Amino acid sequence: MAKCPKCGRKLHLYNISQNCPSCGINMKLYGFEDQFFREAKLAELSNAVWHIRVHRLKAAFIGRKLSIVRLVVILLPVAALLVPAGTITLGLPFRSFEIALSGLGLYGAFNDGTLMYLINSGGYTFASGAFAAARTALFAYAGAAVFAVAVLLATILCFVSLKNMQKIIAGIALAGAVEAIAAFFLINRVASVTAAGGLIGSSSGVGSFVIAAAFLAVAGVNIALDRLGVPVELGEGMEERARIYAEYKAGKVKLEDLPQPVVETEATKKISDEIDKARASLIKSLEKEANEVGA
């Protein structure tokens, strides 16, 4: 059974009026002002949290000119994978294979089964050294490709930590450069292994150096960004509002105990002054009309 929100009187089905039959208050509008200010305070605090998130996201991607440059250079390692780093050839009695060490080459070798054949070739004892060298070179190049994708993903998530993500991305890029250079030497090592009796051969290209240069460009931009820092331009009072909102969510403060506005800034002060002026003008106008009527 419904009750009056003020006096607690129980209401019956025949009490159809908005006013309480006992205390007379308008039950529909009772507490409206308190609820209005409560919602206003909550909106002020929660909007500050979103304000900070949006500005952190903006700062991460376009906060500096170097941040914009970073969005371009992260594509370089992926694009460099299109440049062949070399080839690995397998001259078997009934079939010959050739794996081009490039992004498209690895994709094609995976589709036709050549890649899996080379990976699963550990049982050939007559050419185990050459097969192992070929697999090692393949894994090194694949590692560089994985780091290229990791750089891309880490940059997309750079807003997670504006302080540390530059270091992380630079570290990934340097690791990718090491993998690319290692792939070059390992590709050449395949050709030097003679135990295969000519079944396996290799040739190197410039792709490894192109990939390494792309990774070094990414690392350089992120190291520079780490030294300069990523500035976040927040509106006045936003950090304080976000702090108070966190305390409210943790139950340390209550909305009823907070002022309205919760944090006074130049903008809110200007609005309050305009409201006070409008109120004073309205009161003055009403007093003038009352005097004229009295006269």
FENRA-V484201 format. One line per field, one symbol per residue. ss: DSSP state (H for helix, E for strand, L for the rest). psi: psi as a letter, one per 30 degrees, with the letter a starting at -180 (. if undefined). burial: I if it has 9 or more other ideal C-beta (glycine too) atoms within 8 Angstrom, else O. Layout:
BEGIN
ss->???
psi->???
burial->???
END
This chain:
BEGIN
ss->LLELLLLLLELLLLLLLLELLLLLLELLLLLHHHHHHHHHHHHHHHHHHHHHHHHHHHHHHHLLHHHHHHHHHHHHHHHHLLLLLEEEEEELLLLEEEEELLHHHHHHHHHLLHHHHHHLHHHLHHHHHHHHHHHHHHHHHHHHHHHHHHHHHHHHLHHHLLLLHHHHHHHHHHHHHHHHHHHHHHHHHHHHLLLLLLLEEEEELLHHHHHHHHHHHHHHHHHHHHHHLLLLLLLLLHHHHHHHHHHHHLLLLLHHHLLLLLLLLHHHHHHHHHHHHHHHHHHHHHHHHHHHHHL
psi->kllkfefgkkklffiflfkkfdfgljfefkgeeeeeeeeeeeeeeeeeeeeeeeeeeeeeegelefeeeefefffeeeefffkkfalkkjilefkkkkjkileeeeeeeeegfeeeeeeggffjffheeeeeeeeeeeeeeeeeeeeeeeeeeeeegffejfefeeeeeeeeeeeeeeeeeeeeeeefeeffjfffhgekllklafeeeeeeeeeeeeeeeeeeeeeeljkjjllkfeeeeeeeeeeeefgflkeffkljlejkleeeeeeeeeeeeeeeeeeeeeeeeeeeee.
burial->OOOIOIOOIOIOOOOOOOOIOOOOIOIOOIOOOOOOIIOIIIOIIIIIIOIIOOIIIIIIIOIIOIIIIIIOIIOIIIOIIOIIIIIIIIOOOOOOIIIIIIIOIIOIIIOOOIIOIIOOIOOOOOIIIIIIIIIIIIOIIIIIIOIIIIIIOIIOOIIOOIOOIIIIIIOIIIIIIOIIIIIIOIIIIIIOIOIIOOIIIIOIIOIIIIIIIIIIIIIOIIIIIIOOOIOIOOOOIIIOIIOIIOIIOOOOOOIOOIOOIIIOIOOIIOOIOOOOOOOOOOOOOOOOOOOOOOO
END
